[in-house]
Amino acid sequence: MQAEIAVQKYAELYDLSPSGYYTLSRDGVILELNLSGANMLGKERPVLKNRPFGLFVSNETKPGFHLFLENIFNSILMSNLKASELLGLDEDQMKRKVAIDPNWKFIDELYHSLPLEKYPVNQIIKNKHSIHNFLFFLP
């Protein structure tokens, strides 16, 4: 019951915020938005969901918008201490890495390369929970 109250409270804070909030997919499609976000774009929320946000970005600023999407979805924004330690990188060095670095190879216990969707970061994003007992090797 307490969890439901908390979810409702934060849903209301999100929805009633004077700032526009958007959840975008990797390719810039609007997945979620609050009421202020819909008002900023001058449309009803149901009309905006699943539409490309890029339709509301000027032609002059589209390159910057696309670069933003690329950076936000492909860059390491934060890392845990153990990951940094295992890779021999400090926090600042980790943040300058891209999440899918071509020099990093993930392989299974049979030494076969893992497909991109099996990479740890993609597993976490897809399943929305942490992973445990994941084996990997560093070159």
C-alpha positions as CSV (number, residue, x, y, z in Angstrom):
1,M,0.0,0.0,0.0
2,Q,2.8,2.4,0.9
3,A,4.5,1.7,-2.4
4,E,1.3,2.5,-4.3
5,I,1.0,5.8,-2.5
6,A,4.6,6.7,-3.4
7,V,4.1,5.8,-7.1
8,Q,0.9,7.9,-7.2
9,K,2.7,10.8,-5.5
10,Y,5.6,10.8,-8.0
11,A,3.3,10.3,-10.9
12,E,1.4,13.4,-9.9
13,L,4.7,15.4,-9.4
14,Y,5.8,14.3,-12.9
15,D,2.5,15.1,-14.5
16,L,1.9,18.4,-12.7
17,S,5.4,19.7,-13.0
18,P,5.7,23.1,-14.7
19,S,8.7,21.8,-16.7
20,G,8.1,19.6,-19.8
21,Y,9.5,16.1,-19.4
22,Y,9.9,13.6,-22.3
23,T,11.1,10.0,-22.4
24,L,12.5,9.4,-25.8
25,S,13.6,6.2,-27.5
26,R,17.0,5.7,-29.0
27,D,15.7,7.0,-32.4
28,G,14.0,10.0,-30.8
29,V,10.4,8.8,-30.6
30,I,8.3,10.2,-27.8
31,L,7.6,7.3,-25.4
32,E,6.2,9.3,-22.5
33,L,5.6,12.9,-21.7
34,N,4.0,15.0,-19.0
35,L,1.2,17.6,-19.4
36,S,3.6,20.5,-19.6
37,G,5.6,18.7,-22.3
38,A,2.4,18.3,-24.3
39,N,1.4,21.9,-23.8
40,M,4.9,23.1,-24.9
41,L,4.4,21.2,-28.2
42,G,0.8,22.4,-28.5
43,K,-0.8,18.9,-28.9
44,E,-2.7,16.4,-26.7
45,R,-0.6,13.8,-25.1
46,P,-2.1,10.8,-26.9
47,V,-1.4,12.5,-30.3
48,L,2.3,13.0,-29.3
49,K,3.1,9.6,-28.0
50,N,5.0,7.4,-30.5
51,R,5.7,10.4,-32.7
52,P,9.2,11.5,-33.6
53,F,10.3,14.4,-31.3
54,G,12.5,15.5,-34.3
55,L,9.3,16.9,-35.9
56,F,9.4,19.6,-33.3
57,V,13.1,20.4,-33.8
58,S,14.1,23.1,-36.2
59,N,16.2,22.1,-39.2
60,E,19.0,24.2,-38.0
61,T,19.2,22.4,-34.7
62,K,18.5,18.8,-35.9
63,P,22.2,17.9,-36.1
64,G,22.7,18.9,-32.5
65,F,19.5,16.9,-31.5
66,H,20.8,13.8,-33.3
67,L,24.2,14.2,-31.7
68,F,22.5,14.5,-28.3
69,L,20.6,11.3,-28.8
70,E,23.7,9.5,-29.9
71,N,25.7,10.7,-26.9
72,I,23.0,10.1,-24.3
73,F,22.3,6.5,-25.5
74,N,25.8,5.5,-26.3
75,S,27.9,7.1,-23.6
76,I,28.7,5.9,-20.1
77,L,27.0,8.5,-17.8
78,M,27.9,6.8,-14.6
79,S,29.7,3.7,-13.5
80,N,30.0,1.7,-10.3
81,L,33.3,1.5,-8.5
82,K,33.8,-2.2,-9.2
83,A,33.4,-1.8,-13.0
84,S,36.0,1.0,-12.9
85,E,38.3,-1.1,-10.8
86,L,38.0,-4.1,-13.1
87,L,38.7,-2.0,-16.2
88,G,41.5,-0.1,-14.6
89,L,39.9,3.2,-15.3
90,D,38.9,6.0,-12.9
91,E,35.4,7.6,-13.0
92,D,36.4,10.4,-15.4
93,Q,38.0,7.9,-17.8
94,M,34.9,5.7,-17.7
95,K,32.6,8.7,-18.5
96,R,34.6,9.4,-21.6
97,K,34.1,5.9,-22.9
98,V,31.2,4.9,-25.1
99,A,29.0,2.1,-23.8
100,I,29.6,-0.1,-26.9
101,D,33.3,0.4,-27.3
102,P,34.6,-1.5,-30.4
103,N,37.7,-2.5,-28.4
104,W,35.6,-4.3,-25.7
105,K,34.6,-7.8,-26.6
106,F,32.1,-9.8,-24.6
107,I,32.4,-13.5,-25.0
108,D,30.5,-16.5,-23.5
109,E,32.1,-19.4,-21.7
110,L,32.7,-21.1,-25.1
111,Y,34.7,-18.1,-26.3
112,H,32.1,-17.1,-28.8
113,S,31.5,-13.3,-29.3
114,L,28.2,-12.2,-27.8
115,P,25.8,-10.4,-30.1
116,L,25.2,-6.7,-29.2
117,E,21.8,-7.4,-27.5
118,K,23.5,-9.8,-25.0
119,Y,26.0,-7.1,-23.8
120,P,25.5,-6.4,-20.1
121,V,24.3,-2.8,-20.6
122,N,21.7,-3.9,-23.1
123,Q,20.5,-6.8,-20.9
124,I,20.0,-4.3,-18.0
125,I,18.1,-1.8,-20.2
126,K,15.9,-4.6,-21.7
127,N,15.1,-6.4,-18.4
128,K,15.1,-3.4,-16.1
129,H,17.2,-5.1,-13.4
130,S,20.8,-5.7,-12.5
131,I,22.6,-8.8,-13.7
132,H,24.7,-11.1,-11.5
133,N,27.4,-13.7,-12.2
134,F,28.2,-12.4,-15.6
135,L,31.6,-13.6,-16.9
136,F,33.6,-11.4,-19.2
137,F,37.2,-11.2,-20.3
138,L,39.4,-8.1,-20.8
139,P,42.0,-8.0,-23.6
